[in-house]
Amino acid sequence: MSADDCTVYMDVFGNPATLAGSPLTAMVDTASLLELDGIITQAPSAVVLATEAPAAAAGQTFVAAAVDYVVRQVLKMPPDGMLLRLVLARA
């Protein structure tokens, strides 16, 4: 995927957010899973352009839709790392 394709994709599907106080566009997913005994677990994550978050790192604050998160892990998405998946935990 080219950088232009990624930018258009984020413009269409992304929402405003901040990472360590810097504004960026992100697609936030708060997937929920119903486990045994009726326990619901959530696995929030966000996809951002690597060019908008070149210094993304664990421990930073991520805010989207007025919800505060802490970045637990930063993963480069295949095939080229132009997108990053931020694994999040609610703060």
N, C-alpha and C positions, 0 to 999 in steps of 0.2 A: 504494500500500500504506500502510495507516495505521500509526502508531507501535505500536499494540497488536498488530497482525498481525506486525510485525517482531520484537517482543519474544517473542511466542509461538514464532515460527519459530526464533529463536536459542535459546530454552529447550529446544526439542525437538532441534535438530540441532547446536547449538554445544557447545564444550568450553572448560574453563577455560584462560585464557592471561593473560599480562601484557604491557602496552605501557608502556615507560619506567617499569617498576616498579609500575604501577597495574593491579589485576585487572580483567579483562573477560571476556566470552564471545565466542568466535570460531569460525568454520568455516575450518579450514586445509586447503588443497589443495596437494599436491605433484605436480602433473602432470608426467609424464615423456614424452619424445619420443625415439624411436629415429631417428637421422638417418643419412645416408649413411656408409659405412665403419664402421658399428656403434657410433657414438658416441651415448651417451645424454645428453640435456640435461634438466635439471629447471627448472621454473618455479614455485617455491613462491609462494603468495599466501594471504591470509586475508581473510575478510569479517567486518566488525564493525559494530555499531550506531554511527552517527555521534554519538548522545547519550552513548555510553560512551567515545568517543575524540575529543572535540571539538578537542583540540590535537595530533592525530596529524600527524606530520611526518617527512620523510625524515631518516635518520640515527638515529632512535630504535631502541632494542632491543626486540624482540618475542620472547617465549618461549612455546612451546607444546609440551606433551608432553616436557619437559626438553630441547628443542632450541632453541638460540639463533639468532635471525635478526637482520638489520639491515633496517629499512624503507628501500626504495629509492625508492618513489613512493606517494603516496596519491591514489586516484581516487574521486570521488563516483560512485556507481552510479545510472543512470537508473531511474525517471523523476524522482525527487524528492530524491536524495542522502541518504535516510534510512539507507542502508547505504554503507559505505566498503570499497573493496578496497585492501588493503595489498599492494603488490608487494614481495616479500621476497628476501633473499639469505642463505644460511647464514653465520653469523659464524665 
